[in-house]
Amino acid sequence: MSNYLLQVDVGKYKYLDCGRYVHSEEPDIIADEMKNFIKSTLQSTILNSSKQGFP
């Protein structure tokens, strides 16, 4: 898994100390990180489009 993650250009990863049912054991962390990723992606898209002269 770590080798795969080294190839990721956009995003980040977080090791969670839990079993294989991550969605059941750490749902709040997963939800918060997804929200943060979406917000940062949208902000980056808006910033890039404004630099290119798009409204």
C-alpha positions as CSV (number, residue, x, y, z in Angstrom):
1,M,0.0,0.0,0.0
2,S,2.8,2.5,0.8
3,N,4.3,2.1,-2.7
4,Y,1.0,2.9,-4.2
5,L,0.6,6.0,-2.1
6,L,3.9,7.3,-3.2
7,Q,2.5,7.6,-6.7
8,V,-0.5,9.8,-5.6
9,D,-0.1,13.4,-7.0
10,V,-3.2,14.9,-5.5
11,G,-4.4,14.3,-2.0
12,K,-2.9,12.9,1.1
13,Y,-3.1,9.7,3.2
14,K,-3.4,9.0,6.8
15,Y,-2.7,5.7,8.6
16,L,-5.4,4.8,11.0
17,D,-4.9,2.4,13.9
18,C,-7.9,0.2,13.3
19,G,-9.0,-3.0,11.8
20,R,-10.1,-3.7,8.3
21,Y,-13.6,-2.2,8.8
22,V,-12.3,1.4,8.8
23,H,-15.7,2.8,7.8
24,S,-17.2,1.4,11.0
25,E,-14.4,2.2,13.4
26,E,-13.4,5.7,12.2
27,P,-16.4,7.2,10.3
28,D,-15.8,10.7,11.6
29,I,-12.2,10.9,10.5
30,I,-13.1,9.6,7.1
31,A,-16.0,12.1,6.7
32,D,-13.9,15.0,7.9
33,E,-11.0,14.2,5.6
34,M,-13.3,13.8,2.6
35,K,-14.8,17.2,3.4
36,N,-11.4,18.8,3.7
37,F,-10.2,17.3,0.4
38,I,-13.3,18.5,-1.5
39,K,-13.0,22.0,0.0
40,S,-9.3,22.2,-0.9
41,T,-9.9,20.9,-4.4
42,L,-12.7,23.4,-5.0
43,Q,-10.6,26.3,-3.7
44,S,-7.7,25.2,-6.0
45,T,-10.0,25.0,-9.0
46,I,-11.5,28.4,-8.3
47,L,-8.0,29.9,-7.8
48,N,-6.7,28.4,-11.0
49,S,-9.7,29.5,-13.0
50,S,-9.4,33.1,-11.8
51,K,-5.7,33.2,-12.7
52,Q,-6.7,32.1,-16.2
53,G,-9.2,34.9,-16.6
54,F,-12.4,32.9,-16.2
55,P,-15.2,34.5,-14.2
